[in-house]
């Protein structure tokens, strides 16, 4: 799988995969799977795939940073 580095929010795709969320946050895939399954994290399950909407992800980051 290719490793992508994002420089700003505008470069993020509309829906992020678990590996993309892991890359943005700088955490492991295992840690990201725990995060996306936690209450309050904005993830969707589409079939067997877990995706995270970009705008909800950005809002979640902003909310966490203001704590």
Predicted model as a PDB file, atoms N, CA, C, CB and O in Angstrom, pLDDT in the B-factor column:
MODEL        1                                                                  
ATOM      1  N   UNK A   1       0.836  -1.172   0.000  1.00 48.00           N  
ATOM      2  CA  UNK A   1       0.000   0.000   0.000  1.00 48.00           C  
ATOM      3  C   UNK A   1       0.885   1.241   0.000  1.00 48.00           C  
ATOM      4  CB  UNK A   1      -0.953  -0.005   1.209  1.00 48.00           C  
ATOM      5  O   UNK A   1       1.887   1.313   0.711  1.00 48.00           O  
ATOM      6  N   UNK A   2       0.489   2.213  -0.814  1.00 56.00           N  
ATOM      7  CA  UNK A   2       1.299   3.416  -0.881  1.00 56.00           C  
ATOM      8  C   UNK A   2       1.146   4.263   0.371  1.00 56.00           C  
ATOM      9  CB  UNK A   2       0.932   4.226  -2.103  1.00 56.00           C  
ATOM     10  O   UNK A   2       0.071   4.324   0.968  1.00 56.00           O  
ATOM     11  N   UNK A   3       2.206   4.898   0.750  1.00 55.00           N  
ATOM     12  CA  UNK A   3       2.216   5.771   1.918  1.00 55.00           C  
ATOM     13  C   UNK A   3       1.984   7.195   1.434  1.00 55.00           C  
ATOM     14  CB  UNK A   3       3.563   5.654   2.716  1.00 55.00           C  
ATOM     15  O   UNK A   3       2.754   7.690   0.611  1.00 55.00           O  
ATOM     16  N   UNK A   4       0.956   7.860   1.916  1.00 68.00           N  
ATOM     17  CA  UNK A   4       0.617   9.204   1.491  1.00 68.00           C  
ATOM     18  C   UNK A   4       0.871  10.181   2.627  1.00 68.00           C  
ATOM     19  CB  UNK A   4      -0.844   9.277   1.027  1.00 68.00           C  
ATOM     20  O   UNK A   4       0.553   9.901   3.783  1.00 68.00           O  
ATOM     21  N   UNK A   5       1.442  11.325   2.291  1.00 80.00           N  
ATOM     22  CA  UNK A   5       1.646  12.387   3.261  1.00 80.00           C  
ATOM     23  C   UNK A   5       0.776  13.565   2.858  1.00 80.00           C  
ATOM     24  CB  UNK A   5       3.147  12.798   3.351  1.00 80.00           C  
ATOM     25  O   UNK A   5       0.879  14.082   1.746  1.00 80.00           O  
ATOM     26  N   UNK A   6      -0.070  13.972   3.768  1.00 86.00           N  
ATOM     27  CA  UNK A   6      -0.953  15.107   3.504  1.00 86.00           C  
ATOM     28  C   UNK A   6      -0.364  16.340   4.164  1.00 86.00           C  
ATOM     29  CB  UNK A   6      -2.400  14.836   4.021  1.00 86.00           C  
ATOM     30  O   UNK A   6       0.114  16.281   5.297  1.00 86.00           O  
ATOM     31  N   UNK A   7      -0.402  17.460   3.447  1.00 88.00           N  
ATOM     32  CA  UNK A   7       0.175  18.696   3.965  1.00 88.00           C  
ATOM     33  C   UNK A   7      -0.880  19.608   4.580  1.00 88.00           C  
ATOM     34  CB  UNK A   7       0.905  19.431   2.859  1.00 88.00           C  
ATOM     35  O   UNK A   7      -0.558  20.468   5.400  1.00 88.00           O  
ATOM     36  N   UNK A   8      -2.153  19.423   4.184  1.00 90.00           N  
ATOM     37  CA  UNK A   8      -3.236  20.215   4.771  1.00 90.00           C  
ATOM     38  C   UNK A   8      -4.563  19.487   4.592  1.00 90.00           C  
ATOM     39  CB  UNK A   8      -3.301  21.625   4.129  1.00 90.00           C  
ATOM     40  O   UNK A   8      -4.641  18.489   3.876  1.00 90.00           O  
ATOM     41  N   UNK A   9      -5.596  19.990   5.243  1.00 91.00           N  
ATOM     42  CA  UNK A   9      -6.907  19.345   5.198  1.00 91.00           C  
ATOM     43  C   UNK A   9      -7.483  19.272   3.785  1.00 91.00           C  
ATOM     44  CB  UNK A   9      -7.869  20.082   6.099  1.00 91.00           C  
ATOM     45  O   UNK A   9      -8.200  18.326   3.461  1.00 91.00           O  
ATOM     46  N   UNK A  10      -7.181  20.252   2.947  1.00 92.00           N  
ATOM     47  CA  UNK A  10      -7.721  20.268   1.584  1.00 92.00           C  
ATOM     48  C   UNK A  10      -7.282  19.067   0.760  1.00 92.00           C  
ATOM     49  CB  UNK A  10      -7.305  21.535   0.880  1.00 92.00           C  
ATOM     50  O   UNK A  10      -7.981  18.671  -0.172  1.00 92.00           O  
ATOM     51  N   UNK A  11      -6.143  18.485   1.086  1.00 93.00           N  
ATOM     52  CA  UNK A  11      -5.622  17.343   0.338  1.00 93.00           C  
ATOM     53  C   UNK A  11      -6.276  16.016   0.732  1.00 93.00           C  
ATOM     54  CB  UNK A  11      -4.131  17.247   0.538  1.00 93.00           C  
ATOM     55  O   UNK A  11      -6.120  15.015   0.032  1.00 93.00           O  
ATOM     56  N   UNK A  12      -7.003  16.006   1.845  1.00 95.00           N  
ATOM     57  CA  UNK A  12      -7.626  14.763   2.292  1.00 95.00           C  
ATOM     58  C   UNK A  12      -8.760  14.368   1.346  1.00 95.00           C  
ATOM     59  CB  UNK A  12      -8.154  14.911   3.736  1.00 95.00           C  
ATOM     60  O   UNK A  12      -9.451  15.232   0.806  1.00 95.00           O  
ATOM     61  N   UNK A  13      -8.951  13.060   1.147  1.00 96.00           N  
ATOM     62  CA  UNK A  13     -10.077  12.615   0.321  1.00 96.00           C  
ATOM     63  C   UNK A  13     -11.398  12.826   1.056  1.00 96.00           C  
ATOM     64  CB  UNK A  13      -9.913  11.130  -0.063  1.00 96.00           C  
ATOM     65  O   UNK A  13     -11.405  13.016   2.273  1.00 96.00           O  
ATOM     66  N   UNK A  14     -12.508  12.796   0.335  1.00 97.00           N  
ATOM     67  CA  UNK A  14     -13.834  12.991   0.912  1.00 97.00           C  
ATOM     68  C   UNK A  14     -14.115  11.973   2.012  1.00 97.00           C  
ATOM     69  CB  UNK A  14     -14.904  12.897  -0.173  1.00 97.00           C  
ATOM     70  O   UNK A  14     -14.669  12.324   3.054  1.00 97.00           O  
ATOM     71  N   UNK A  15     -13.740  10.730   1.791  1.00 97.00           N  
ATOM     72  CA  UNK A  15     -13.860   9.662   2.780  1.00 97.00           C  
ATOM     73  C   UNK A  15     -12.477   9.069   3.013  1.00 97.00           C  
ATOM     74  CB  UNK A  15     -14.873   8.562   2.312  1.00 97.00           C  
ATOM     75  O   UNK A  15     -11.781   8.717   2.061  1.00 97.00           O  
ATOM     76  N   UNK A  16     -12.079   8.960   4.267  1.00 97.00           N  
ATOM     77  CA  UNK A  16     -10.760   8.421   4.604  1.00 97.00           C  
ATOM     78  C   UNK A  16     -10.882   6.961   5.027  1.00 97.00           C  
ATOM     79  CB  UNK A  16     -10.099   9.253   5.728  1.00 97.00           C  
ATOM     80  O   UNK A  16     -11.830   6.580   5.714  1.00 97.00           O  
ATOM     81  N   UNK A  17      -9.928   6.163   4.615  1.00 97.00           N  
ATOM     82  CA  UNK A  17      -9.852   4.772   5.053  1.00 97.00           C  
ATOM     83  C   UNK A  17      -9.121   4.729   6.395  1.00 97.00           C  
ATOM     84  CB  UNK A  17      -9.127   3.879   3.984  1.00 97.00           C  
ATOM     85  O   UNK A  17      -8.545   5.725   6.834  1.00 97.00           O  
ATOM     86  N   UNK A  18      -9.152   3.572   7.034  1.00 97.00           N  
ATOM     87  CA  UNK A  18      -8.446   3.422   8.305  1.00 97.00           C  
ATOM     88  C   UNK A  18      -6.945   3.698   8.145  1.00 97.00           C  
ATOM     89  CB  UNK A  18      -8.666   2.009   8.870  1.00 97.00           C  
ATOM     90  O   UNK A  18      -6.382   4.417   8.970  1.00 97.00           O  
ATOM     91  N   UNK A  19      -6.268   3.153   7.109  1.00 96.00           N  
ATOM     92  CA  UNK A  19      -4.844   3.479   6.961  1.00 96.00           C  
ATOM     93  C   UNK A  19      -4.586   4.972   6.731  1.00 96.00           C  
ATOM     94  CB  UNK A  19      -4.259   2.689   5.812  1.00 96.00           C  
ATOM     95  O   UNK A  19      -3.561   5.492   7.173  1.00 96.00           O  
ATOM     96  N   UNK A  20      -5.499   5.666   6.048  1.00 96.00           N  
ATOM     97  CA  UNK A  20      -5.324   7.106   5.836  1.00 96.00           C  
ATOM     98  C   UNK A  20      -5.488   7.873   7.147  1.00 96.00           C  
ATOM     99  CB  UNK A  20      -6.331   7.623   4.790  1.00 96.00           C  
ATOM    100  O   UNK A  20      -4.730   8.805   7.417  1.00 96.00           O  
ATOM    101  N   UNK A  21      -6.467   7.491   7.962  1.00 96.00           N  
ATOM    102  CA  UNK A  21      -6.639   8.128   9.276  1.00 96.00           C  
ATOM    103  C   UNK A  21      -5.395   7.889  10.128  1.00 96.00           C  
ATOM    104  CB  UNK A  21      -7.908   7.581   9.999  1.00 96.00           C  
ATOM    105  O   UNK A  21      -4.920   8.798  10.810  1.00 96.00           O  
ATOM    106  N   UNK A  22      -4.871   6.667  10.089  1.00 96.00           N  
ATOM    107  CA  UNK A  22      -3.655   6.344  10.844  1.00 96.00           C  
ATOM    108  C   UNK A  22      -2.493   7.233  10.409  1.00 96.00           C  
ATOM    109  CB  UNK A  22      -3.282   4.860  10.660  1.00 96.00           C  
ATOM    110  O   UNK A  22      -1.739   7.730  11.245  1.00 96.00           O  
ATOM    111  N   UNK A  23      -2.351   7.432   9.092  1.00 93.00           N  
ATOM    112  CA  UNK A  23      -1.255   8.266   8.578  1.00 93.00           C  
ATOM    113  C   UNK A  23      -1.416   9.721   9.010  1.00 93.00           C  
ATOM    114  CB  UNK A  23      -1.191   8.181   7.045  1.00 93.00           C  
ATOM    115  O   UNK A  23      -0.438  10.367   9.387  1.00 93.00           O  
ATOM    116  N   UNK A  24      -2.636  10.238   8.959  1.00 94.00           N  
ATOM    117  CA  UNK A  24      -2.882  11.630   9.344  1.00 94.00           C  
ATOM    118  C   UNK A  24      -2.588  11.840  10.827  1.00 94.00           C  
ATOM    119  CB  UNK A  24      -4.337  12.028   9.031  1.00 94.00           C  
ATOM    120  O   UNK A  24      -1.973  12.837  11.207  1.00 94.00           O  
ATOM    121  N   UNK A  25      -3.029  10.898  11.665  1.00 94.00           N  
ATOM    122  CA  UNK A  25      -2.847  11.039  13.111  1.00 94.00           C  
ATOM    123  C   UNK A  25      -1.479  10.571  13.590  1.00 94.00           C  
ATOM    124  CB  UNK A  25      -3.916  10.269  13.834  1.00 94.00           C  
ATOM    125  O   UNK A  25      -1.084  10.871  14.717  1.00 94.00           O  
ATOM    126  N   UNK A  26      -0.749   9.838  12.745  1.00 94.00           N  
ATOM    127  CA  UNK A  26       0.562   9.342  13.142  1.00 94.00           C  
ATOM    128  C   UNK A  26       0.486   8.231  14.162  1.00 94.00           C  
ATOM    129  CB  UNK A  26       1.387  10.458  13.687  1.00 94.00           C  
ATOM    130  O   UNK A  26       1.341   8.121  15.040  1.00 94.00           O  
ATOM    131  N   UNK A  27      -0.557   7.393  14.044  1.00 96.00           N  
ATOM    132  CA  UNK A  27      -0.713   6.273  14.968  1.00 96.00           C  
ATOM    133  C   UNK A  27      -0.783   4.971  14.172  1.00 96.00           C  
ATOM    134  CB  UNK A  27      -1.983   6.451  15.850  1.00 96.00           C  
ATOM    135  O   UNK A  27      -0.884   4.991  12.946  1.00 96.00           O  
ATOM    136  N   UNK A  28      -0.730   3.847  14.874  1.00 97.00           N  
ATOM    137  CA  UNK A  28      -0.747   2.549  14.203  1.00 97.00           C  
ATOM    138  C   UNK A  28      -2.134   2.233  13.649  1.00 97.00           C  
ATOM    139  CB  UNK A  28      -0.303   1.445  15.167  1.00 97.00           C  
ATOM    140  O   UNK A  28      -3.130   2.831  14.057  1.00 97.00           O  
ATOM    141  N   UNK A  29      -2.182   1.282  12.712  1.00 97.00           N  
ATOM    142  CA  UNK A  29      -3.477   0.839  12.180  1.00 97.00           C  
ATOM    143  C   UNK A  29      -4.303   0.196  13.285  1.00 97.00           C  
ATOM    144  CB  UNK A  29      -3.281  -0.156  11.009  1.00 97.00           C  
ATOM    145  O   UNK A  29      -5.514   0.409  13.353  1.00 97.00           O  
ATOM    146  N   UNK A  30      -3.666  -0.587  14.151  1.00 98.00           N  
ATOM    147  CA  UNK A  30      -4.391  -1.227  15.249  1.00 98.00           C  
ATOM    148  C   UNK A  30      -5.012  -0.172  16.169  1.00 98.00           C  
ATOM    149  CB  UNK A  30      -3.448  -2.153  16.054  1.00 98.00           C  
ATOM    150  O   UNK A  30      -6.161  -0.305  16.590  1.00 98.00           O  
ATOM    151  N   UNK A  31      -4.248   0.871  16.474  1.00 98.00           N  
ATOM    152  CA  UNK A  31      -4.761   1.962  17.296  1.00 98.00           C  
ATOM    153  C   UNK A  31      -5.899   2.699  16.619  1.00 98.00           C  
ATOM    154  CB  UNK A  31      -3.654   2.931  17.625  1.00 98.00           C  
ATOM    155  O   UNK A  31      -6.844   3.143  17.270  1.00 98.00           O  
ATOM    156  N   UNK A  32      -5.798   2.824  15.303  1.00 98.00           N  
ATOM    157  CA  UNK A  32      -6.844   3.495  14.538  1.00 98.00           C  
ATOM    158  C   UNK A  32      -8.126   2.675  14.533  1.00 98.00           C  
ATOM    159  CB  UNK A  32      -6.378   3.752  13.105  1.00 98.00           C  
ATOM    160  O   UNK A  32      -9.218   3.234  14.635  1.00 98.00           O  
ATOM    161  N   UNK A  33      -8.007   1.343  14.414  1.00 97.00           N  
ATOM    162  CA  UNK A  33      -9.208   0.495  14.469  1.00 97.00           C  
ATOM    163  C   UNK A  33      -9.903   0.637  15.819  1.00 97.00           C  
ATOM    164  CB  UNK A  33      -8.844  -0.984  14.213  1.00 97.00           C  
ATOM    165  O   UNK A  33     -11.132   0.667  15.880  1.00 97.00           O  
ATOM    166  N   UNK A  34      -9.138   0.722  16.891  1.00 97.00           N  
ATOM    167  CA  UNK A  34      -9.734   0.948  18.209  1.00 97.00           C  
ATOM    168  C   UNK A  34     -10.446   2.296  18.246  1.00 97.00           C  
ATOM    169  CB  UNK A  34      -8.655   0.881  19.312  1.00 97.00           C  
ATOM    170  O   UNK A  34     -11.548   2.411  18.783  1.00 97.00           O  
ATOM    171  N   UNK A  35      -9.813   3.309  17.676  1.00 97.00           N  
ATOM    172  CA  UNK A  35     -10.370   4.656  17.669  1.00 97.00           C  
ATOM    173  C   UNK A  35     -11.678   4.708  16.876  1.00 97.00           C  
ATOM    174  CB  UNK A  35      -9.357   5.645  17.083  1.00 97.00           C  
ATOM    175  O   UNK A  35     -12.661   5.274  17.355  1.00 97.00           O  
ATOM    176  N   UNK A  36     -11.709   4.130  15.679  1.00 97.00           N  
ATOM    177  CA  UNK A  36     -12.914   4.221  14.851  1.00 97.00           C  
ATOM    178  C   UNK A  36     -14.085   3.443  15.442  1.00 97.00           C  
ATOM    179  CB  UNK A  36     -12.621   3.712  13.452  1.00 97.00           C  
ATOM    180  O   UNK A  36     -15.241   3.701  15.105  1.00 97.00           O  
ATOM    181  N   UNK A  37     -13.788   2.496  16.320  1.00 95.00           N  
ATOM    182  CA  UNK A  37     -14.854   1.741  16.977  1.00 95.00           C  
ATOM    183  C   UNK A  37     -15.314   2.394  18.281  1.00 95.00           C  
ATOM    184  CB  UNK A  37     -14.387   0.325  17.254  1.00 95.00           C  
ATOM    185  O   UNK A  37     -16.287   1.952  18.893  1.00 95.00           O  
ATOM    186  N   UNK A  38     -14.616   3.441  18.700  1.00 96.00           N  
ATOM    187  CA  UNK A  38     -14.957   4.091  19.966  1.00 96.00           C  
ATOM    188  C   UNK A  38     -16.147   5.036  19.791  1.00 96.00           C  
ATOM    189  CB  UNK A  38     -13.744   4.863  20.517  1.00 96.00           C  
ATOM    190  O   UNK A  38     -16.402   5.557  18.705  1.00 96.00           O  
ATOM    191  N   UNK A  39     -16.866   5.238  20.903  1.00 95.00           N  
ATOM    192  CA  UNK A  39     -18.023   6.124  20.893  1.00 95.00           C  
ATOM    193  C   UNK A  39     -17.579   7.566  20.660  1.00 95.00           C  
ATOM    194  CB  UNK A  39     -18.808   6.006  22.216  1.00 95.00           C  
ATOM    195  O   UNK A  39     -16.611   8.034  21.260  1.00 95.00           O  
ATOM    196  N   UNK A  40     -18.289   8.251  19.794  1.00 95.00           N  
ATOM    197  CA  UNK A  40     -17.981   9.647  19.530  1.00 95.00           C  
ATOM    198  C   UNK A  40     -17.068   9.879  18.343  1.00 95.00           C  
ATOM    199  CB  UNK A  40     -17.369  10.242  20.722  1.00 95.00           C  
ATOM    200  O   UNK A  40     -16.904  11.018  17.906  1.00 95.00           O  
ATOM    201  N   UNK A  41     -16.464   8.809  17.806  1.00 97.00           N  
ATOM    202  CA  UNK A  41     -15.607   8.989  16.632  1.00 97.00           C  
ATOM    203  C   UNK A  41     -16.460   8.814  15.385  1.00 97.00           C  
ATOM    204  CB  UNK A  41     -14.407   7.979  16.636  1.00 97.00           C  
ATOM    205  O   UNK A  41     -17.227   7.856  15.296  1.00 97.00           O  
ATOM    206  N   UNK A  42     -16.341   9.725  14.416  1.00 97.00           N  
ATOM    207  CA  UNK A  42     -17.230   9.726  13.254  1.00 97.00           C  
ATOM    208  C   UNK A  42     -16.838   8.722  12.155  1.00 97.00           C  
ATOM    209  CB  UNK A  42     -17.267  11.104  12.669  1.00 97.00           C  
ATOM    210  O   UNK A  42     -16.186   9.090  11.178  1.00 97.00           O  
ATOM    211  N   UNK A  43     -17.232   7.484  12.320  1.00 97.00           N  
ATOM    212  CA  UNK A  43     -16.919   6.489  11.289  1.00 97.00           C  
ATOM    213  C   UNK A  43     -18.191   5.832  10.788  1.00 97.00           C  
ATOM    214  CB  UNK A  43     -15.948   5.424  11.830  1.00 97.00           C  
ATOM    215  O   UNK A  43     -19.200   5.777  11.492  1.00 97.00           O  
ATOM    216  N   UNK A  44     -18.128   5.339   9.569  1.00 96.00           N  
ATOM    217  CA  UNK A  44     -19.242   4.645   8.944  1.00 96.00           C  
ATOM    218  C   UNK A  44     -18.768   3.282   8.496  1.00 96.00           C  
ATOM    219  CB  UNK A  44     -19.815   5.452   7.755  1.00 96.00           C  
ATOM    220  O   UNK A  44     -17.624   3.123   8.071  1.00 96.00           O  
ATOM    221  N   UNK A  45     -19.640   2.300   8.590  1.00 96.00           N  
ATOM    222  CA  UNK A  45     -19.318   0.989   8.056  1.00 96.00           C  
ATOM    223  C   UNK A  45     -20.131   0.813   6.778  1.00 96.00           C  
ATOM    224  CB  UNK A  45     -19.618  -0.152   9.098  1.00 96.00           C  
ATOM    225  O   UNK A  45     -21.361   0.849   6.804  1.00 96.00           O  
ATOM    226  N   UNK A  46     -19.442   0.623   5.674  1.00 96.00           N  
ATOM    227  CA  UNK A  46     -20.073   0.414   4.381  1.00 96.00           C  
ATOM    228  C   UNK A  46     -19.656  -0.978   3.919  1.00 96.00           C  
ATOM    229  CB  UNK A  46     -19.665   1.533   3.333  1.00 96.00           C  
ATOM    230  O   UNK A  46     -18.532  -1.185   3.463  1.00 96.00           O  
ATOM    231  N   UNK A  47     -20.569  -1.913   4.043  1.00 96.00           N  
ATOM    232  CA  UNK A  47     -20.219  -3.307   3.798  1.00 96.00           C  
ATOM    233  C   UNK A  47     -19.234  -3.743   4.866  1.00 96.00           C  
ATOM    234  CB  UNK A  47     -19.621  -3.503   2.369  1.00 96.00           C  
ATOM    235  O   UNK A  47     -19.511  -3.638   6.061  1.00 96.00           O  
ATOM    236  N   UNK A  48     -18.098  -4.227   4.435  1.00 96.00           N  
ATOM    237  CA  UNK A  48     -17.064  -4.640   5.393  1.00 96.00           C  
ATOM    238  C   UNK A  48     -16.017  -3.552   5.600  1.00 96.00           C  
ATOM    239  CB  UNK A  48     -16.385  -5.922   4.917  1.00 96.00           C  
ATOM    240  O   UNK A  48     -15.058  -3.741   6.349  1.00 96.00           O  
ATOM    241  N   UNK A  49     -16.201  -2.426   4.945  1.00 96.00           N  
ATOM    242  CA  UNK A  49     -15.221  -1.347   4.987  1.00 96.00           C  
ATOM    243  C   UNK A  49     -15.608  -0.267   5.985  1.00 96.00           C  
ATOM    244  CB  UNK A  49     -15.055  -0.739   3.610  1.00 96.00           C  
ATOM    245  O   UNK A  49     -16.785   0.074   6.112  1.00 96.00           O  
ATOM    246  N   UNK A  50     -14.625   0.270   6.691  1.00 97.00           N  
ATOM    247  CA  UNK A  50     -14.845   1.379   7.614  1.00 97.00           C  
ATOM    248  C   UNK A  50     -14.258   2.631   6.975  1.00 97.00           C  
ATOM    249  CB  UNK A  50     -14.201   1.099   9.024  1.00 97.00           C  
ATOM    250  O   UNK A  50     -13.092   2.645   6.578  1.00 97.00           O  
ATOM    251  N   UNK A  51     -15.072   3.684   6.875  1.00 98.00           N  
ATOM    252  CA  UNK A  51     -14.611   4.950   6.323  1.00 98.00           C  
ATOM    253  C   UNK A  51     -14.945   6.079   7.291  1.00 98.00           C  
ATOM    254  CB  UNK A  51     -15.245   5.211   4.937  1.00 98.00           C  
ATOM    255  O   UNK A  51     -15.828   5.958   8.140  1.00 98.00           O  
ATOM    256  N   UNK A  52     -14.220   7.167   7.140  1.00 98.00           N  
ATOM    257  CA  UNK A  52     -14.404   8.335   8.000  1.00 98.00           C  
ATOM    258  C   UNK A  52     -14.630   9.548   7.099  1.00 98.00           C  
ATOM    259  CB  UNK A  52     -13.164   8.551   8.951  1.00 98.00           C  
ATOM    260  O   UNK A  52     -13.763   9.884   6.291  1.00 98.00           O  
ATOM    261  N   UNK A  53     -15.791  10.215   7.227  1.00 98.00           N  
ATOM    262  CA  UNK A  53     -16.043  11.416   6.427  1.00 98.00           C  
ATOM    263  C   UNK A  53     -15.056  12.533   6.794  1.00 98.00           C  
ATOM    264  CB  UNK A  53     -17.497  11.900   6.628  1.00 98.00           C  
ATOM    265  O   UNK A  53     -14.838  12.830   7.968  1.00 98.00           O  
ATOM    266  N   UNK A  54     -14.482  13.129   5.783  1.00 98.00           N  
ATOM    267  CA  UNK A  54     -13.450  14.160   5.969  1.00 98.00           C  
ATOM    268  C   UNK A  54     -13.906  15.290   6.892  1.00 98.00           C  
ATOM    269  CB  UNK A  54     -13.049  14.739   4.622  1.00 98.00           C  
ATOM    270  O   UNK A  54     -13.202  15.625   7.845  1.00 98.00           O  
ATOM    271  N   UNK A  55     -15.068  15.879   6.628  1.00 97.00           N  
ATOM    272  CA  UNK A  55     -15.514  17.035   7.419  1.00 97.00           C  
ATOM    273  C   UNK A  55     -15.766  16.657   8.881  1.00 97.00           C  
ATOM    274  CB  UNK A  55     -16.791  17.632   6.810  1.00 97.00           C  
ATOM    275  O   UNK A  55     -15.424  17.418   9.787  1.00 97.00           O  
ATOM    276  N   UNK A  56     -16.357  15.494   9.109  1.00 98.00           N  
ATOM    277  CA  UNK A  56     -16.606  15.045  10.490  1.00 98.00           C  
ATOM    278  C   UNK A  56     -15.285  14.746  11.199  1.00 98.00           C  
ATOM    279  CB  UNK A  56     -17.516  13.787  10.502  1.00 98.00           C  
ATOM    280  O   UNK A  56     -15.152  14.992  12.398  1.00 98.00           O  
ATOM    281  N   UNK A  57     -14.311  14.215  10.458  1.00 97.00           N  
ATOM    282  CA  UNK A  57     -12.985  13.942  11.013  1.00 97.00           C  
ATOM    283  C   UNK A  57     -12.295  15.238  11.446  1.00 97.00           C  
ATOM    284  CB  UNK A  57     -12.117  13.197   9.982  1.00 97.00           C  
ATOM    285  O   UNK A  57     -11.718  15.313  12.530  1.00 97.00           O  
ATOM    286  N   UNK A  58     -12.363  16.239  10.597  1.00 96.00           N  
ATOM    287  CA  UNK A  58     -11.767  17.538  10.918  1.00 96.00           C  
ATOM    288  C   UNK A  58     -12.453  18.147  12.138  1.00 96.00           C  
ATOM    289  CB  UNK A  58     -11.867  18.498   9.709  1.00 96.00           C  
ATOM    290  O   UNK A  58     -11.787  18.697  13.016  1.00 96.00           O  
ATOM    291  N   UNK A  59     -13.792  18.050  12.196  1.00 96.00           N  
ATOM    292  CA  UNK A  59     -14.530  18.555  13.366  1.00 96.00           C  
ATOM    293  C   UNK A  59     -14.126  17.827  14.631  1.00 96.00           C  
ATOM    294  CB  UNK A  59     -16.037  18.418  13.152  1.00 96.00           C  
ATOM    295  O   UNK A  59     -13.976  18.442  15.686  1.00 96.00           O  
ATOM    296  N   UNK A  60     -13.947  16.495  14.527  1.00 97.00           N  
ATOM    297  CA  UNK A  60     -13.536  15.692  15.682  1.00 97.00           C  
ATOM    298  C   UNK A  60     -12.155  16.122  16.174  1.00 97.00           C  
ATOM    299  CB  UNK A  60     -13.529  14.192  15.324  1.00 97.00           C  
ATOM    300  O   UNK A  60     -11.938  16.252  17.378  1.00 97.00           O  
ATOM    301  N   UNK A  61     -11.216  16.344  15.243  1.00 95.00           N  
ATOM    302  CA  UNK A  61      -9.873  16.795  15.608  1.00 95.00           C  
ATOM    303  C   UNK A  61      -9.959  18.151  16.334  1.00 95.00           C  
ATOM    304  CB  UNK A  61      -8.965  16.904  14.339  1.00 95.00           C  
ATOM    305  O   UNK A  61      -9.331  18.347  17.374  1.00 95.00           O  
ATOM    306  N   UNK A  62     -10.740  19.074  15.774  1.00 95.00           N  
ATOM    307  CA  UNK A  62     -10.885  20.407  16.395  1.00 95.00           C  
ATOM    308  C   UNK A  62     -11.475  20.298  17.802  1.00 95.00           C  
ATOM    309  CB  UNK A  62     -11.781  21.317  15.519  1.00 95.00           C  
ATOM    310  O   UNK A  62     -11.049  21.005  18.715  1.00 95.00           O  
ATOM    311  N   UNK A  63     -12.440  19.425  17.968  1.00 94.00           N  
ATOM    312  CA  UNK A  63     -13.067  19.232  19.285  1.00 94.00           C  
ATOM    313  C   UNK A  63     -12.069  18.647  20.281  1.00 94.00           C  
ATOM    314  CB  UNK A  63     -14.300  18.310  19.169  1.00 94.00           C  
ATOM    315  O   UNK A  63     -12.042  19.059  21.441  1.00 94.00           O  
ATOM    316  N   UNK A  64     -11.259  17.703  19.847  1.00 93.00           N  
ATOM    317  CA  UNK A  64     -10.275  17.091  20.729  1.00 93.00           C  
ATOM    318  C   UNK A  64      -9.179  18.085  21.117  1.00 93.00           C  
ATOM    319  CB  UNK A  64      -9.659  15.865  20.060  1.00 93.00           C  
ATOM    320  O   UNK A  64      -8.673  18.061  22.239  1.00 93.00           O  
ATOM    321  N   UNK A  65      -8.821  18.958  20.174  1.00 92.00           N  
ATOM    322  CA  UNK A  65      -7.761  19.927  20.430  1.00 92.00           C  
ATOM    323  C   UNK A  65      -8.200  21.011  21.401  1.00 92.00           C  
ATOM    324  CB  UNK A  65      -7.309  20.556  19.133  1.00 92.00           C  
ATOM    325  O   UNK A  65      -7.363  21.629  22.059  1.00 92.00           O  
ATOM    326  N   UNK A  66      -9.506  21.246  21.497  1.00 84.00           N  
ATOM    327  CA  UNK A  66      -9.992  22.323  22.369  1.00 84.00           C  
ATOM    328  C   UNK A  66     -10.258  21.841  23.804  1.00 84.00           C  
ATOM    329  CB  UNK A  66     -11.270  22.924  21.785  1.00 84.00           C  
ATOM    330  O   UNK A  66     -10.688  22.619  24.655  1.00 84.00           O  
ATOM    331  N   UNK A  67     -10.001  20.570  24.057  1.00 76.00           N  
ATOM    332  CA  UNK A  67     -10.228  20.043  25.427  1.00 76.00           C  
ATOM    333  C   UNK A  67      -9.147  20.472  26.361  1.00 76.00           C  
ATOM    334  CB  UNK A  67     -10.312  18.525  25.425  1.00 76.00           C  
ATOM    335  O   UNK A  67      -9.176  20.124  27.541  1.00 76.00           O  
TER     336      UNK A  67                                                      
ENDMDL                                                                          
END                                                                             
